[in-house]
Structure formats: C-alpha cells, structure tokens
Amino acid sequence: MLRNKGTFLVLGIDAATWSVITPNLSKLKNFKRLIDLGKNKTITLKEKPISASVWCGMFSGKLPAEHKHESYVVNDEIVKRADIKVDFIWDILHARGKNVKALNVPFVVPPYSFNVDFKPIGFGLPTNEKEWEEELERVTEETKFLMEEKPDLLIAVYTLLDRIQHFHWGEDYVLEWYRKMDDKIGELIFDTGFLDGNNKLIVISDHGFCSFGEAKVQTLPEHTDKGKLKGDHHEDAFLVTVNVDYDIERPQDVFFAINFFASKNLY
C-alpha cells in the first residue's frame, strides 16, 4: 500500500451552472469561498452535453468516439458498467494499490459506486422533493464518513440539481436548492477542515443549464410523464480546483489530472 500523502477529492455536482452561481454569490457563501480560494473556469463542452457520456469520459479519459457510451438505455436495455469497455480511474489506481472510493457516479443508472456500499435514491433518478432531500443528506453523510478514512482518491457526485432544473428552471425554487447545496459544500469542505491539510479538490459539473428552447442539444422530450420540462443541458460546465496545479480544459482532463498526481505519488 502506498503511503497516503493526502486525499484527492472530486466532488461532482450534476448540472451545476455558472448562470445561477455567479449572480447569486452573495447568497452562496461556500461557493464563493471555494472560488476565492481556488482557480475557476468555464469548461465549454465540445461534445454533446449528455450526462452518461460526459461522466464516462471524465473518469476514463476517453472521448465519446473511444468509450462509445452515449446513453443510459440502448435498444430498450439499461446499460451496465460491464457493457462499457474502458478502465476507469478507480480501476487503474486500485490496481496500483491506491485506496480509492467512488460514490454515486451517474455514468450509468443507477449511479455507480466503487468500494462503497451505497444504494442510490430513486434508482439514481430522484424526481420529487423528498428524494432530493434524501440524496442531498445521504451523499453528504456518506462522503463525510469516507473522508474520515482518508482514501487516496474519493469521488462523490450529487445528481439532484439536474432533475430540479429540468422541471423548475427559471423559478426561485432553483436557487433554494443551490443554497441547500451550498450548505453541504460548507459541511464537506470547510467544516471538516479538508483544505487545511495536504489535500486536493476538484468541484465540477458535467454541463450547465438553460431554458428548454435555448439548448443546442435536446436531451429529453419536452413533455414527460412527470410534467413539462422548463430547462435543458447547456454546454458550459462549472469547475473550481484547489491545490490542483493541472490545466483542465475538458472533462477528460480530470482523469489525466488525477493520474498525473498519482503517478508522482503526490497524494
């Protein structure tokens, strides 16, 4: 087992978007603290802003043409981890003897976990307020528990903002949930003192959000069995890094950043 020199935490927030965060930083104190502490940028996707594909590429380092995973369902069958013929960063580092944990990563449904026993809320598709609250609490609590173990790499992803924004984009209700997410960032990053030590942090989304008719790529039908959609995916994703001296320009660079520091045994 390689000596632990700190934890590399990747905190994924599916659909987190600058267009909500930037004008509301006075109400999102922990997002603001992160931005002030670290480096931030917009990642403008060159690939389609489809969550299954983007999360897959982010943690495999592969472009869509290489990983060939574009949808959660193919030919009316749910795609499983075994159907995706790539090695993910957790597979690679685990094989090298690193202590690696991955929690609720939504490149498949239900979201995938590695070396963690976690049952996703609502099959990984939380669609009501009760399930959104439950995911927010359970992912936070499980992530804090895993942080205490001080793994070499910890990946944890929240999915709820994507669902909320699909149905409530343009409403004050969206900001309410960003404020709840902001509170959880405070619990995870600042209340734990995570950044006081030799730890590294990436906070990232797979895409941004916009009004349904403004999206370049329609990811879902406008009318669903849960109601009419108000928002859809935008190609501008959110990124903040702290103590990660690596240039991330596209989702795949997250894989290469993690691998770069691991190869130098810097965490």
N, C-alpha and C positions, 0 to 999 in steps of 0.2 A: 504494500500500500504506500503510495506516495504521500509525503508529508503535506498536511494541509497548511497553506500559507494565506488562507482567506477564502471566502465564498464568492463565486461569480453568480449573481442573481440576475436572471432575465424575467422581468415582470411584464407579461403581455396583457394589454387591455384592448380586446377586440373592438374595433370601430372608434377608438378614441380619436377625436378630431380637433385640430387646431382652431377650427372655426367656432367651436364652443369654448375651448380652453382660453385662448388669447384674450377675447373681450371680457372674460369673467375672472381674471386672475385675482382681483381684489376679493372674490368670494371663494377662491380655490387656493387657500394659503399653502397647502402642501405641494400642489403642482408648482406654485410659484417658488417655493423653497428649492425644489428639485431643479427647476430651470435656472435659478440664480446660482446654485452650487455647481452644476454640470455644464455640459455642452448640449445644445439642442438644434434640431433642424427638421425640415420637412423632407420626407422621403417621397418623391413623386414616382409612383409605380410605372414601369414601362410594360409590365404585364397586366392582364385583366385583374381588377380588384376583387378576386374571388377567394374567399377565406380559405377553403380547403387547399387550394394551390399555393397561396402566399405563405401560410403557416408551414406547409410542407417544404417549400423552398427555403424558408428562413432557418429551419433546423436540419436540413440536409445539405444545404449549399448548392442545390441543383436548380437550374432553370426549368420552367414548365416543360419545355421540349425534352428535358432529360428525365425528370421524375414522372412525367406523364399522368399526374394526378390532378384532375381538373374539377372533380365533382364528388360530393358525398355519396351520390347514388349513380350507378351505371347499369343500364339495362334492368331497371327496377330492383336492383340488388344494392344493399348498403355496402360501400367499400370498407374493407377492414385493413388494419395495419399490415397483415400478411400479404395483401394484394399489391402493396406499394413496394417496388423492388429497389429500394435505396437503403443505405445505412444513415441513421440519424446521429446527431452529435452525441446523444446519450449512449447509443450503441457503441460508438467509437471510443469514447472516453471510459466507459465502463470496462471495455476490453483491455484498456491500458492500466486498469487498477484504480481509476478515479472513483470517488464516491459521488454518484450522480442521481438526482431526483428530478422527475418531471411530473407536473400536476395539471391535469385538465387542459391538455393542448388540443385545440379543436381543428386539427387537420383531417380528422375523421369524426363521425358521430356514432356512439357517444364519444366525447373527447378522451384522448389517450393519456394514460399515466404510466410512468416507468419507475419501478422500485418504490411505488407508493400504492397503498390500498385506498382508493377513493372512488366513491360512486357518484358520478355526475348528477346534477339536479335536472329533472325533467328530461332524462336521456341526453343531456347536453344541449337541450333546446328550451330553456326556461321561457315561458310565454306569459306569465302573469306576475303580479306584484309579490305574491307570497314566494314564488320560486326565485324571483330576482333577489329578494331579501335573503333567501336561504343560500343562494350561490355566493352572494357577497360575504356573508358571515362564514360559511364553511370553507371557502377557498382561502379567506384571510386566516382563519384559525389553523387550518392545516399547513399553510405556508409558514406561519409563525412557529408552529411545532417543528417543522422540518428545518427551519433556520437554526433552531437550538442545537440540532445535530451537527451543524457546521459542515455541510457537504461541500465538495469542491465546486459542483455546479448544481444550481437549483433553478428550474424553470417553472413558472406558475402563470396561468392565464385565466382572466375573467372574460366571460362571453356576454354578460347581460346587457351592456350598453348597445350592442348591435341590435338586439331584439327591441329594446326600448326605443331606439331611434327609428327603426323601421316603422313603428306604429305611432310615434309621438313627435316626430321631427317638426321643429318649428314651435313647439309648445314649451312653456316654462317648466313643465314636468321633466323635460330632458335635463335641464340644469340641476334640478333637485337630485337627480341620480348621479350627476357628476360631483355634486357636493358630498354625497354619500361615498362615492369612490375616493374622493379627496381625503375623507376621514380615514379610510382604510389604508391609503398610502402613508398617512401620518402614523398609523399604528405599526405598519410593517417596517417602514424605513427610518422614521425619526424616533418613535417611542422606544424601539428596540436598540437604538444606538448603532444600527447596522453600518452606517457610514463613518463611524468613529474609528473603525479598525481598518485592516488591510483588505477591504472588500471592494468588489467591482459591481457596478449596477448598469443595466440597460432597462429602460422602460419604453415600450414600443407598441404600436398598433399595426394591424395588418392592412388597414386602409382608413380613409376618413369617411365623412358622410356629407350628404347634400339632399336637397329636395328631390323627390322621386323623379320628376320630369327633367331634372338637370343632369342626372347621371349619364355618363358616356356609355356605360355598360349596365343594362338592366339585369340584376342578379335574381330577382324574384318577380312573379306576376303581380300586377298592381292590386288585384283583388284576390284575397286568400280566405281560407275558412275561418281565420281569426280576425278578419276585417280588412279594410282598405289600407294599403301602405302609404305613408306620407314621406318616407325617406329611403334613400338607397346609397350604395357604396360610391365613394369618391376616391380618386387615385392618390390623393395626398395623405400620407400616413404620418403619425406622430412619433418622434424619437427624442429621448433625453438619455445621455450617458453620464456616468460619474466614475472617475478613475479608470476609464477605458480609453487608452491612447491608441485608437484604431479608427480609421476613416470608414464609416458606414454610409454607403450611398444607396443601397438597395437591400431588400430583405435578406438575400443570400449572404450578405456580408456579416450578419450576426453569427452565422455558423463559422465563418472564417475568423472572426474576432475571437470567439471562444477558443477555437482550435489553436490560434496563434499564441494566446497566453498559456494554454495548456501545454503546448509543445516546449515552451520555455520554462515550464514548471513555476509559473508566476502566481498560481493560486492552487 
